[in-house]
Amino acid sequence: MAFAGEAPTRPIVPRLSDLDQRREWLTSAGVDHQVVGGWTDVYGYELSGDEGADWARFFNEHLTNDAATLAALTPLATVPLQDGELAARVLEAELNPRAGWESR
């Protein structure tokens, strides 16, 4: 992945997003539950605050949707650390999804 005109970082390993492989691995490893999230290469900290907030919401939405298909997974949200106010707003929206981002 690459952000804000920067060079691409490490490639995303396909098995990280393959939920069937994850389910099989969890079972074979005897893991009952796993917290899942990204790594710093995909958080978009190179983006402006507004773009970073948009990216964090997009990332969190898809991670949450994917994790919801496998009960053994708990998603770990990301926030745009390049802007503290926006980071707090994204986090608040993640903690209280009914309130929504736009109402803040």
C-alpha positions in Angstrom: 0.0 0.0 0.0 1.0 3.6 -0.6 -0.4 6.8 0.8 0.1 10.5 -0.1 2.4 9.9 -3.0 4.9 7.9 -0.9 6.5 4.7 -2.1 4.6 1.4 -1.4 5.5 -0.3 1.8 5.5 -4.1 2.5 2.9 -6.1 0.6 -0.2 -7.2 2.4 0.1 -11.0 2.9 -3.1 -12.5 1.4 -3.6 -15.0 4.2 -4.2 -12.1 6.6 -7.5 -11.4 5.0 -8.5 -15.0 4.2 -11.1 -15.7 6.9 -11.3 -19.4 6.0 -7.6 -19.8 6.5 -7.8 -17.8 9.7 -10.6 -20.0 11.1 -8.5 -23.1 10.3 -5.4 -21.7 11.9 -7.3 -20.6 15.0 -8.7 -24.1 15.4 -5.4 -25.9 14.7 -3.5 -23.6 17.1 -6.0 -24.0 19.8 -6.8 -20.2 19.9 -10.3 -19.5 21.2 -10.2 -15.7 20.5 -8.0 -13.2 18.7 -7.9 -9.4 18.6 -7.2 -8.3 15.0 -6.2 -5.1 13.4 -3.8 -3.6 10.9 -0.2 -2.7 11.2 1.4 0.8 10.9 1.9 0.4 7.2 -1.8 0.5 6.5 -3.0 3.2 9.0 -2.5 6.1 6.6 -0.6 8.4 9.0 0.9 10.1 6.0 -2.5 11.5 4.9 -3.9 14.8 6.0 -6.1 14.7 9.1 -9.4 14.7 7.1 -8.2 12.1 4.7 -6.8 10.1 7.6 -10.1 10.2 9.3 -11.9 9.1 6.2 -9.4 6.2 5.8 -9.7 5.2 9.4 -13.5 5.0 9.2 -13.3 3.0 5.9 -10.7 0.7 7.4 -12.6 0.2 10.7 -15.9 -0.4 8.8 -14.4 -3.2 6.7 -12.4 -4.7 9.5 -15.6 -4.8 11.7 -17.6 -6.3 8.9 -15.0 -9.0 8.2 -14.6 -9.8 11.9 -18.3 -10.1 12.4 -18.3 -13.2 10.1 -16.0 -15.1 12.6 -17.1 -15.0 16.2 -13.5 -15.7 17.4 -12.3 -12.3 16.2 -12.5 -8.9 17.9 -11.6 -5.9 15.7 -9.2 -3.3 17.0 -10.0 0.1 15.5 -7.6 2.6 14.1 -7.7 6.4 14.4 -6.0 9.2 12.6 -3.2 10.0 15.0 -2.0 12.9 12.8 -4.9 14.9 14.2 -5.8 14.5 17.8 -9.3 16.1 17.6 -10.2 13.9 14.6 -8.7 10.8 16.3 -11.0 11.5 19.3 -14.0 11.9 17.0 -13.3 8.7 15.1 -12.8 6.8 18.3 -16.0 8.1 19.8 -17.9 7.1 16.7 -16.4 3.6 17.0 -17.4 3.3 20.6 -20.9 4.7 20.0 -21.8 3.7 16.4 -25.4 4.7 16.8 -24.4 8.4 17.2 -22.5 8.2 13.9 -19.6 10.3 12.7 -21.7 13.1 11.0 -23.4 14.1 14.3 -20.1 15.1 15.9 
